[in-house]
Amino acid sequence: MNSERCAACKYLRRRCPSDCIFAPYFPSNNPQRFACVHKIYGASNVGKMLQQLPTHKRVQAANSLYYEAQCRIQDPVYGCVGIISLLLQQIHNAENQLAKTQAEIAVLSNSHTQDSQFQQNFLLQQGNVGQSSSPSTQPSSWFK
Amino acid sequence: MGGNSPCASCKLLRRRCAKDCVFAPYFPSDDPHKFAIVHKVFGASNVSKMLQELSVHQRADAVSSLVYEANARMRDPVYGCVGAISYLQNQVSQLQMQLAVAQAEILCIQMQNEPVMPTPQMDPEDDKSFLLQNNLPQYLNFASSSNVIHDSLKRESIFGDIIS
């Protein structure tokens, strides 16, 4: 018999057997973790869900149940679906921003190519000896 | 039992469907699977408590999100919705990186656009006007999503129409 009950068995006020399904994932030093999960899913459902999984996957399952339960307590209407919605919105905004930025790159690249060609032509017309060109011919001013 | 057929919940729970049954508006009898899945993951009693704690106009959305989470948990018994959240966060990070690279590229192009004239002499006034004409672009402030999970636990979330 365990000398100390796990958080689940303490909460449920029952004996904690040596093969308690909850004990590895709901230690007695974190009672809030089980309370949270129990409030949303119920001990029985959590026990069934864990039992249906192989042992090496139960930690992750318990963690994700805890996370979802916390989200549901924080947001009783949408739970973690609210977070998914927010992320989808962020992705949508980022994709739009990226598309705009890439379009801007295309425009700038095009205008830079035209600048170079214009410069070359201009210099050829001025002659080969190094002649100074007027500051007003700086390409940056052409596009203002 | 009244004249109306019992809702999906009361059918599954094999009980009388009262006129003010909390489940009836959201679990019609023609869709038994919807309640079955929610009951399997959350339990009828917990769903009932959750709905009763909400105002009536919030309950439809709450049921939709519970059904969504229950479906996610059935598809992925280990991670449930958290798997989707993790995947989406990854996507956001990747897009942020691509955006940063694209913005750096714009900066490079703008710097390349700086005229390289053959004459060595430059009027200092030209430097100033060049700088004024070529202000660095305002970088977009994109809220980092790395703390979405933690931040979301501290604030109200906004919900769009994602449940299909």
Interface residues (C-beta under 8 A of the other chain):
Chain A: K39 I40 Y41 G42 S44 N45 M49 Q52 L53 K57 Q60 A61 N63 S64 L65 Y67 E68 Q70 C71 R72 Q74 D75 P76 V77 Y78 G79 C80 V81 G82 I83 I84 S85 L86 L87 L88 Q89 Q90 I91 A94 E95 Q97 L98 T101 Q102 E104 I105 L108 S109 S111 H112 D115 Q119 L123 G130 Q131 S132 S133 P135 Q138 P139 S140 S141 K144
Chain B: K40 V41 F42 G43 S45 N46 M50 E53 L54 Q58 D61 A62 S64 S65 L66 Y68 E69 R73 P77 V78 Y79 G80 C81 V82 G83 A84 I85 L88 Q89 Q91 V92 L95 Q96 Q98 L99 A102 Q103 E105 I106 I109 Q110 Q112 N113 E114 P115 M117 P118 T119 Q121 D123 D126 S129 F130 Q133 N134 L140 F142 A143 S145 V148 I149 S152 L153 K154 E156 S157 I158 F159 G160 I162 I163
